[in-house]
Amino acid sequence: MQLEIRPDPAEVGRARRWARSRLAGSGIAVDEPLAETLILLVSELVTNAVVHTGCTAVVRLFLPGGEAEAAPVRLEVADTSTRAPVPRCADGDATGGRGLALVDGLADRWGWSPEGAGKRIWCELDRCSERPEAAGTAYGSGISAYEGMAYEAV
C-alpha cells in the first residue's frame, strides 16, 4: 500500500486519513495504542518530508495480517531529496525540531537509507510485545540516538 504526497503541509492530514483507512482488515483497531502510535509516526515522517525536502514523497505502509500477524508494522517515507537526516537541537520554546526524536522514542526500530535519487526513512512497530526499555535505538546508515537531541529529515 502506498500514497504519493505533494510537498504541501495539507498532505499530512491526508496521509493520516489514508493510514487510518488502511487499518481496516489488518487486525489493528483504530482506537488501540498501536494504531494511535502509527498515526503519530505517519504524521511526523510525512511532516518532515513535506516541510523539509520540498519534494514529492511516497508513503508506504506494511500491515501484515493472517499468518504474518505477529510481523511488525512498517512505515516508510521515500523522497527525492539526497540530504540525510541530521541531528538538531530544539530548545524548550521551539515549535518544531522534535519529529525524529519522537520517532526514535515511539518506534521499536527506525532508520534511513539512500534510495535511487533520494532516500527512504522507515520505522517499525512490533504488534504483539510490550515496548522494550531499550527501544528507540536508531538503525540504518549509522545514525545513533543522541540524548537530548532532536532530529530533522532534510
C-alpha positions as CSV (number, residue, x, y, z in Angstrom):
1,M,0.0,0.0,0.0
2,Q,1.4,3.4,-0.9
3,L,0.3,7.0,-1.2
4,E,2.1,9.7,-3.2
5,I,2.2,13.1,-1.4
6,R,3.0,16.6,-2.6
7,P,5.3,19.0,-0.7
8,D,2.2,20.7,0.9
9,P,1.5,20.7,4.6
10,A,-2.1,19.8,3.9
11,E,-0.8,16.4,2.8
12,V,0.0,15.4,6.4
13,G,-3.7,15.2,7.2
14,R,-4.4,13.3,4.0
15,A,-1.6,10.8,4.9
16,R,-3.1,10.3,8.4
17,R,-6.6,9.6,7.0
18,W,-5.1,7.3,4.4
19,A,-3.2,5.3,7.1
20,R,-6.3,5.1,9.3
21,S,-8.3,3.7,6.3
22,R,-5.7,1.0,5.8
23,L,-6.0,-0.3,9.4
24,A,-9.4,-1.8,8.5
25,G,-8.9,-5.6,8.0
26,S,-5.4,-5.5,9.5
27,G,-6.5,-6.7,12.9
28,I,-5.5,-3.4,14.4
29,A,-8.4,-1.4,15.8
30,V,-8.2,2.4,15.1
31,D,-8.5,3.2,18.8
32,E,-5.8,0.8,20.1
33,P,-2.4,2.2,21.2
34,L,-0.6,0.6,18.3
35,A,-2.8,2.4,15.8
36,E,-2.5,5.7,17.6
37,T,1.3,5.4,17.7
38,L,1.3,4.5,14.0
39,I,-0.8,7.6,13.0
40,L,1.6,9.8,15.1
41,L,4.6,8.3,13.3
42,V,2.9,8.9,9.9
43,S,2.3,12.5,10.9
44,E,5.9,13.1,11.9
45,L,7.6,11.4,8.9
46,V,5.3,12.9,6.4
47,T,5.7,16.4,8.0
48,N,9.5,16.0,7.7
49,A,9.1,15.1,4.1
50,V,6.8,17.9,3.0
51,V,8.3,20.7,5.1
52,H,12.0,20.0,4.8
53,T,12.5,18.5,1.4
54,G,10.3,20.4,-1.0
55,C,9.9,17.2,-3.0
56,T,7.1,14.8,-3.6
57,A,7.3,11.7,-1.5
58,V,5.8,8.2,-1.3
59,V,4.3,6.8,1.9
60,R,4.3,3.0,2.2
61,L,2.6,1.1,4.9
62,F,3.0,-2.6,5.5
63,L,0.3,-4.1,7.8
64,P,0.9,-7.9,7.8
65,G,-2.2,-10.0,8.6
66,G,-3.2,-13.6,8.7
67,E,-0.3,-15.9,9.4
68,A,2.1,-13.0,9.4
69,E,0.0,-11.1,12.1
70,A,3.0,-11.2,14.5
71,A,5.2,-9.5,12.0
72,P,6.0,-5.8,12.7
73,V,4.0,-2.9,11.2
74,R,6.4,-1.0,8.9
75,L,6.1,2.6,7.7
76,E,8.3,4.1,5.0
77,V,8.5,7.6,3.6
78,A,10.6,7.9,0.4
79,D,11.5,11.2,-1.1
80,T,13.8,12.5,-3.8
81,S,16.0,14.7,-1.6
82,T,19.5,13.3,-1.2
83,R,20.0,15.2,2.1
84,A,20.4,12.9,5.0
85,P,18.6,13.3,8.4
86,V,20.8,15.4,10.7
87,P,20.7,15.9,14.5
88,R,19.0,19.1,15.5
89,C,18.7,20.7,18.9
90,A,15.3,22.1,19.7
91,D,15.1,24.3,22.8
92,G,12.1,24.2,25.1
93,D,10.2,27.0,23.3
94,A,10.7,25.7,19.8
95,T,7.6,24.7,17.9
96,G,9.5,22.2,15.7
97,G,12.6,20.1,15.5
98,R,11.4,17.1,17.5
99,G,10.0,14.9,14.8
100,L,12.7,12.3,14.6
101,A,13.2,12.4,18.3
102,L,9.6,11.3,18.6
103,V,10.1,8.6,16.0
104,D,13.1,7.4,18.0
105,G,11.1,7.3,21.2
106,L,8.0,5.6,19.8
107,A,9.2,3.2,17.2
108,D,10.7,-0.2,18.0
109,R,13.2,0.3,15.2
110,W,13.9,3.1,12.7
111,G,16.5,4.2,10.2
112,W,17.1,5.6,6.8
113,S,18.9,4.6,3.6
114,P,19.7,6.0,0.2
115,E,17.1,5.0,-2.4
116,G,17.6,5.8,-6.0
117,A,18.0,9.6,-6.4
118,G,16.7,10.2,-2.8
119,K,16.3,8.4,0.5
120,R,13.9,6.3,2.5
121,I,13.2,6.8,6.2
122,W,11.5,3.9,7.8
123,C,10.2,2.7,11.2
124,E,8.7,-0.4,12.6
125,L,6.3,-1.2,15.5
126,D,6.1,-4.6,17.0
127,R,2.5,-5.9,17.2
128,C,2.4,-8.4,19.9
129,S,5.0,-7.4,22.5
130,E,5.3,-4.8,25.2
131,R,7.7,-2.0,24.3
132,P,11.2,-2.9,25.5
133,E,13.1,-0.5,27.7
134,A,15.9,-0.3,25.1
135,A,13.6,0.6,22.2
136,G,14.5,3.6,20.2
137,T,17.9,2.7,19.0
138,A,18.2,4.0,15.5
139,Y,19.3,1.7,12.8
140,G,20.3,2.4,9.2
141,S,23.1,4.5,7.9
142,G,25.0,4.8,11.1
143,I,22.6,7.2,12.9
144,S,22.6,6.7,16.6
145,A,20.3,8.2,19.2
146,Y,21.6,11.3,20.8
147,E,20.2,12.0,24.3
148,G,18.6,15.4,24.5
149,M,18.8,15.9,20.7
150,A,16.0,16.1,18.2
151,Y,16.4,15.0,14.6
152,E,15.2,16.6,11.4
153,A,15.0,14.9,8.0
154,V,16.2,17.4,5.5
